[in-house]
Amino acid sequence: LDILAKANPGDITPDNAAKIKASSISGMKEVMRLSGAIKQVDDRVITIAKEMMPQILAADADAKAKTDTRLFYATMFLGSTDTAVSVAAFRDVLTDSPDSVDGLAGLGLSLTNAGFINFQNGTDSNNKALADQGKAELQEAANVLQRFVTVAPDGHKFKVEVSEALAG
């Protein structure tokens, strides 16, 4: 999209500009989807995705497309160390679609990661507030994952594991 912003007037026709923008948005959505699927995300992809999200969401034609985009974006962060963005992104998915099975699973996993990290860091540094935050995140993760178990269809790839973890 930088090409469009830096082009001299008359160098790019409105039709070509629309095609370039649509192609860029489509390409970024696919990169986010694939990055989340393989759980390997380059920091440059994260930076570009953060910058492009408003434009991508604006281009999505309907609520389902917006939810899918938010889910691709959120899932991408499961492979990163940025648990705060991961949690926030999955909360956005659930704002759009409160019963999203993948959104619930992702939020539960993200909160679990954040909770363990914050609890451990708080314990190691004698920071009670951070350790307590970690405990609260772990409790919220358990609550979210319990909701996931309730909503997820039988046969979902995580349902048995999450059910057993919550029971154990």
C-alpha positions in Angstrom: 0.0 0.0 0.0 3.0 2.2 0.2 3.1 2.2 -3.6 -0.3 3.9 -3.6 0.7 6.5 -1.0 3.9 7.4 -2.7 2.7 7.4 -6.3 2.6 10.6 -8.3 -0.8 11.8 -9.3 -1.7 10.2 -12.7 0.8 7.3 -12.3 -1.8 4.9 -11.1 -5.4 4.8 -12.3 -8.2 4.5 -9.8 -8.9 1.0 -11.2 -5.3 -0.1 -10.7 -5.2 1.5 -7.2 -8.2 -0.5 -6.2 -6.7 -3.7 -7.6 -3.4 -3.1 -5.8 -5.2 -2.4 -2.5 -7.4 -5.5 -2.8 -4.4 -7.7 -3.6 -2.4 -6.3 -0.7 -5.2 -6.9 1.7 -6.0 -10.4 0.4 -2.3 -11.3 0.6 -1.9 -10.0 4.2 -5.0 -12.0 5.3 -3.4 -15.1 3.8 -0.1 -14.4 5.5 -1.8 -14.0 8.8 -3.8 -17.2 8.3 -0.7 -19.2 7.4 1.4 -17.7 10.2 -1.2 -18.7 12.7 -1.5 -22.2 11.2 2.2 -23.0 11.5 2.7 -21.1 14.7 5.8 -19.3 13.4 5.6 -15.6 13.0 8.3 -13.2 11.9 8.3 -9.9 13.8 8.0 -8.0 10.5 4.8 -9.8 9.7 3.4 -8.8 13.1 4.3 -5.2 12.5 2.7 -5.1 9.1 -0.4 -6.9 10.3 -0.8 -4.4 13.2 -0.6 -1.6 10.7 -2.9 -3.1 8.1 -5.7 -4.4 10.4 -7.9 -1.3 10.2 -7.7 -1.4 6.4 -8.3 -5.1 6.2 -11.3 -4.9 8.5 -12.7 -1.9 6.6 -12.4 -4.0 3.4 -14.2 -7.0 4.8 -17.7 -7.2 3.3 -19.6 -8.8 6.2 -19.5 -9.7 9.9 -18.3 -13.3 9.2 -15.4 -12.0 7.1 -14.5 -9.5 9.9 -14.6 -12.3 12.5 -12.4 -14.6 10.3 -9.9 -11.8 9.9 -9.8 -11.1 13.6 -9.3 -14.9 14.2 -6.5 -15.1 11.7 -4.8 -12.1 13.4 -5.3 -13.4 16.9 -4.1 -16.9 16.0 -1.0 -15.5 14.6 0.0 -14.3 18.1 -0.2 -17.8 19.6 3.2 -18.3 18.0 4.6 -15.1 19.4 5.7 -14.0 22.8 3.3 -11.1 22.9 0.7 -12.6 25.2 -1.0 -9.2 25.9 -1.8 -8.7 22.2 -2.9 -12.3 21.8 -5.3 -12.0 24.7 -6.7 -8.7 23.4 -7.0 -10.0 19.9 -9.0 -13.1 21.0 -11.2 -10.9 23.1 -12.0 -9.0 19.9 -12.9 -12.2 18.2 -15.3 -13.0 21.0 -16.8 -9.6 20.9 -17.9 -10.3 17.4 -18.8 -13.9 17.9 -19.2 -14.9 21.6 -19.6 -18.6 20.9 -16.6 -18.8 18.5 -15.1 -22.2 19.5 -11.7 -21.2 18.1 -11.9 -17.8 19.8 -12.6 -19.4 23.1 -9.8 -22.0 22.7 -7.4 -19.2 21.7 -8.3 -16.9 24.5 -8.0 -19.8 27.0 -4.6 -20.7 25.7 -3.4 -17.1 25.6 -4.6 -16.5 29.1 -2.9 -19.7 30.3 0.4 -18.6 28.7 0.1 -15.1 30.1 -0.8 -16.5 33.5 2.1 -18.9 33.8 4.5 -16.2 32.6 3.3 -13.5 35.0 3.0 -15.9 37.9 6.5 -17.2 37.4 8.0 -13.7 36.8 6.2 -12.4 39.8 7.4 -15.3 42.0 11.0 -15.0 40.8 11.1 -11.3 41.4 9.1 -11.3 44.7 6.5 -9.1 42.9 3.2 -10.2 44.6 1.1 -8.1 42.4 2.4 -9.7 39.2 2.1 -13.2 40.7 -1.5 -12.4 41.7 -2.2 -11.1 38.2 -0.8 -14.5 36.9 -3.1 -16.4 39.2 -6.1 -14.3 38.1 -5.2 -14.9 34.4 -5.0 -18.7 35.1 -8.4 -18.6 36.8 -9.9 -16.7 33.9 -8.3 -19.2 31.5 -9.9 -22.1 33.3 -13.3 -20.3 33.1 -12.9 -19.6 29.4 -11.8 -23.1 28.6 -14.7 -24.5 30.6 -17.0 -22.4 28.3 -15.1 -23.8 25.3 -15.8 -27.4 26.5 -19.5 -26.5 26.8 -19.7 -24.9 23.3 -17.2 -27.1 21.3 -18.8 -29.9 19.3 -17.9 -33.5 20.1 -14.8 -34.4 18.0 -13.2 -31.0 18.2 -9.4 -31.5 18.2 -8.9 -29.9 21.6 -12.1 -30.8 23.5 -10.9 -34.1 25.1 -7.6 -32.6 26.1 -9.1 -29.5 27.6 -11.8 -31.5 29.4 -9.2 -33.8 30.9 -6.9 -30.8 31.9 -9.8 -29.1 33.6 -10.8 -32.3 35.5 -7.2 -33.1 36.6 
